[in-house]
Amino acid sequence: MLRIASMWRLTQWMVPVTALGALALTGGGAVGQERGLVRPDPPVLREAVSGMPRGERQEIRVLTATLKPGDKTVFHTHRFPVTVYILEGAFTLEMEGRAPVTVKAGQAMVEPPNVKMTGHNRSATDLIRVLIFYVSDSDTPFLDPVQ
């Protein structure tokens, strides 16, 4: 009797695990189609970067910023890669030694570390709203102004 009960418990445990494995391999199948289940969209940006902090503890920061028409950032560098996702408007980034890059709502970019840069809202009428994400050692400033 003990053996049957043990096998029944093992079977109860294996069925959900097997179902999860099958779900992962098939990309979701019918279960992923059920109403109310949410999956993330494909990545907006996927990029290998260098310059990530190497300390034992890092801090994750997520910020928002709004640039009014004609606004620009100070000329600066970052000590780490910074990911910028454009919520609204079109953001133009000028990096030393590179062609300007304009990123529009729904797009993202990675600002590389140790590159002099400034960002602009070139619009005369539209706001820019951005979401900024980065990882750094705890006391690292967000940017270093360049003279």
N, C-alpha and C positions, 0 to 999 in steps of 0.2 A: 504494500500500500504506500509506503514511504517513497519507493522508487517512482511510482506512477505520479504521486503528488509533485515530486521534484521535477520530473519530466514535463508535467503540465505547466509549472512555474517557468521553466526554461523556455518552453514553447511560447508562453505569454510574452516573455521578454524578447524572444527572437523575432516574432512577427513584426512588432513596430520597428525594430532596428533594421530588419530586412527591407521593410517598406521605405524607411528613410534612405537607405542605400540605393534602392531602385529609383526613388524620387530624385536623388542627386545625380544619378547616371542618366536619367531620361530628361533632365531639365525641368522637371515639375509634373509632367503628365497632367492627368485630369485633376489631381489635387490642387495644382497651381492655378487651375481655372475656376475654382470655387469662388463664389461671390464673397467679397469681404476680405480675401487674402491679398496682401499687397507685396509686391516684389519691387526692388529698386530698378530703375531704368539702367540701360547700359552706361558705362562711365562717360562722363562729359569730357574728361581728360585723363589720360594714362601716360605717365612720363617717368622714365628713370632719371634720378637726379643725383648729383654729388653735393657734398658740403653739409650733409646732415650732422647734427650734434652727436658727439660720441661719448658724452658723460654717462654715468650710471643712471641718472634720473633726468628726464626731459619734461618740459612743460608743453602741453598742447594749448594753443590759443586760437580762438575763433572770434573775429571782429567784424563789424560792419563799418562802412564809411559812405558818406554822401558828398559828391562833388557838385557844386552849383555850376551853372553855365559859366565858362571861362576860367574856372578854378584849375589849379595845378598843385602837385605835391612839391615839396622841397627837393632839390637835387640831393640824392642820397644813395647809400648802398645798404644791403642787408648782409648779415653774417651767416645766413642760412637760406634755403629756398623758401619762397613765399608763394602760396597758391592763391590766385584771385579769381573769383567767380562773379560774373557780371549779372546782377539781378535786373538792372534797368539801365538803358542808355548805351553809349559806346565810349569806351575808355581807350585812350591812345597812350602807349608807353614808348618813351624814347630812351634807349640804352646806348651808352657810349660804344662806338665802333660797330653798331648794328642799325639796320633800317628800322624806322618806327613801326610798331605793331598796334593795330586797332582791334580790340576785342569787344564784341557786341553782346547784348542780353542773351543769356542762355549758354554762353561760351565761357571757357576758363583758360588760364595760362599760368605758367610757373615763372616767377621772377627769379633769376639765378642769383646765387650769393656772390658778393664781392665785385659786382658790376655797377658802375655809376649810372643812375637813371633818374628820370622824372616822369610823372604821369599827368595827363591833361584831360579836361573835358572841353573838347573843341566845339561843342554845340553852343549856339547863342540862346537856345530856349529850353533844352532838356536837362534834367538832373541825371546824374549817374549814381546808382546805388550798387555797392559791391560788398561781397562777402569775402573775407580774408582768412586764410587758414595757414598756420605754420607751427612747427615744432622747434623748440630751442632749449638750451640750458636755461635754468630758472631765472637767473638775473640778467639775461642778455637783453639789451634794448631792441625794440622793434626795428629801428633803422639808425643809421649813422649819417648825419648831415655831412655833405661834402662842400667845401668852400670853393 
